[in-house]
Amino acid sequence: MKSLLIVIGFLALSLFNSISAVEFSSVEFSGKRFTVCRVDVQKEQLQLFHRDESGIPLSRFERLATWLDKRGQKLVFAMNAGMYHEDYSSVGLFVSSGHQFTPLNTDDGEGNFFLKPNGIFVLTDVGAKILETSEYSALREHVILATQSGPLLVQANKIHPAFNAQSVSRLLRNGVGVPSPDIALFVISEEPVNFYEFARLFRDQLGCRDALFFDGSVSSLYAPALQRNDFRVDLGPMIGVTK
């Protein structure tokens, strides 16, 4: 039987809504709890962050918020957004403000990033989309931001073939789904889930034909409206909305 979706309610106060149109909701699916952050990419200033102007990794939400505040911007939402090496450099493609800082990674290897098909979350002048890695080179739209990660949770409405519904590998996980070019849904689990459970949430409950895994264990959320400023470990790439 299809699990009941329980929306506890949009948690931003009307005062906060005057600052940001990012919508936060708490969702229960298959007995697991998730926080969903809905971003209208046509209205909000979605950005990717990694290092400051000196090349030093920002690595924590409070550092990012302070760095932005000095530039007259307020961070209203952020999440870790892609896998990274020990020096915090991005494992895969990283494009921020239209500039490519790390190239596309088409290598084979061990670990979740290389569990193919993997993919890329892309924001172009047309809107948001999730591409399988091999599709990126054919993209002709102007790329505003892009972060490569893996595996693809859902591709063309199909769950990744390597996922096992009975898997006991359950972690806190986060990722992004795109139900339409105008909307990006950034999701973090509030309790451990396996890949199959996480993918089903995006496909069966959130209506995303395509969804991308960002990471597990390190998964973190910054949302002042929810009084959230998670810290588990220092982070590499981060995605956020500013005002």
N, C-alpha and C positions, 0 to 999 in steps of 0.2 A: 504494500500500500504506500502510495506516495506520502512522504513525510510532510508534516504540516509546517508551513513557513510561519514563524512568529516574528512579526516586526514589533519590537518593543516600542518603537517610535523614533521619530527624528529627534535627536538629542540636542541639536543646536538651539539656543535661545533666540528669540526674535532679534535681540541686540546683536548676537553673533551673525545672524543671517544677513544683517545689513552690511557686515564686513565680508562675508564669504557665502557663495552658493554651494559649497561642498556640503553634501548631505551624508550624515552618518546614521546607520541603522544597525541594530543587533538582530541577527538571524539565527534561527535554529533549524538545522537540517540533519536528518538521520540521527537525531539525538546528540548532535555536536553543535557548539555555539561558534559563531563567526561575527566579526565586525566588518561591515561593508561600507566603503567610502566611495560615494558616487560623485564623479567629477564631470561637469559639462565642459568639454575641452574647447568649445566655441566661445564660452563666456569667461572661463577661468584661465589664469596665468600658470599653466603647468610647466615645470622646469625640471631638468636633471642637474644634480650637483655631485661634485666629487672632491675637488681641491680648491684652495683659495688662490689668489693671484700670485702667491709665492710658490705654488706647487705643493703646498702641504695639505695632506688629506684632511677634510673637515671631520669625518669619522663619527661624529656624534650630533644628535639633533640640537642640543643646546648650543654647540659651537656654530652650527649652521644658522640657527635663529639669531645668534648674536652677530654673526658676519653679515647677514641680510639686514638686520636692524641698522647697522652702520651705513647701509646703502639706501635707507629709507623704505625698506620692504619688510612686511610682517609675514612670518611663516604661519600659515593656518592649517596646514596638513603636510605630513611627510611620511615616507616609508622607505625601507631598504629596497633597492631596485636592481638586482643583478649580482652575480657571483664575482668574487674578487680573489686575488692572490694575497700572499702573506704581507706584501708591501702595500696592500689596499688597491692596487691597480686592477682595472676591470679585466675579467677573463675574455670577454667578447667585445663586440662593437659597442662603442660609446660615442654618441653624438649629442652635444649640448649647445643650445642657441645657434644651431645651424653649422657648428664646427665639429669635425670628427677628431676625436682625441685618441681613440683606440680602434684599430681596423677590425673588420669582420673576421670571425674565427670559424673556419670550416674544418678544423682538424678533428681527428678521432682521438679518443682518450678515455680515461676512467673518470667516474663520478657523474653526478646528476647533470652537469652542464652538457656533457657529451652523450647523454641518453637521447639518441635521435629518434624521431624528429625533434630538434630543438628549434628555437625561434627568437623573434625580435618584437618588442613592443615599439611601435613607431608612431610619432605624431607628425603629420605633414600639413601643408596649407589646406588640404582637403578634409582632414580629420584624423581620428585615431584608428589604428589597425594592428593586427598581429599577423606577422608573416613567418612562414617556415624559412629557415636560414637561406636556403638556396634561391628563394624568391626575391631576396633583397636587391640583388644586382640588376634586376629588371625593373625596379621601381623608378618611375620617371617624375614623380612629384617632388617638390622641394621638402627636404627632411628638416624639421625643426629640432626634434630630439629622437633618439633611438637608443635602446638598451637591449643587448642580447643576453639571453639566459636559456635555461632548459631544465627539464624537457617541456615540450608543448603539452599542456594538460588536456586541451581539447583542440582538435584541428578539423574544421569543416563538419562540426557536430559529432565527431567521433573521438572517444577517449583514447589516449595513448595506448598502443597495443602492448606495451611492456607492463602496464599496471595490473596488479592483482587485487581483486576485491577482498581477498582473505589475508592480505599482507599484514604482518604484525609490526612493521616498521612505521610507527606513528610518532610524529613530531609536530611541534608548532610550525605552521607553514604559512607562506604568503605568496600572492600572485596577483595577476591582473587579467580581467576579461573585457571584451569589447562587444556589447550587445548591439551597438550602432556606431557609425563614424563620429557621432557627436558626444558619445558617452564612454567613459572608462570607469570600470569598477575595480577598485583596489581592495583586496580582501585579505584579512589575517584571521587565522583560526585562534580561538581562545582556549582550546584544549587540543591535545595531540590527535592528528588525523593521518591516515595513509594517503598515498597519491590518488588512489581510486576514489576515495570519499571526497577528496578535495576537488577532483575533476568533475564528479557528479554534481557537486554544488553549483559550479559554474554553468554546466550544460542544462541540468534538469530543473534547477530552481531560479537561477539568475538569467537564463535565456541567452547565454553566450555561446555562439557557434565556434568561437576561438578563444582560448585562454592560455596564459603562459605562467609557468612556475618561476618565482623569483628566488626563494631560498627556504631553508628549514632551520630550526634551532635558533638562528640569529634573528629571525623574523621580529620586526619591531615597528611600532606605530607612534607617530607624534600627532596629537590632536588636542589642542587646548580646549576645544568645546567639550571634550570627553574627559578632561583632566588627565590626559595620557601623555607621557614622555618616557617611553620604554627605553631601557638600556640593558642589553645582555652582553654584547661585545662591541668593539669598535667596528664601524661599517665602512664599506667601499661606496659604490654608487648609491645615491639617494634621490628619490623623486618627490616633488612637493608642489604645493600651490601657494603662491604669495600674493599679497596685496600691497 
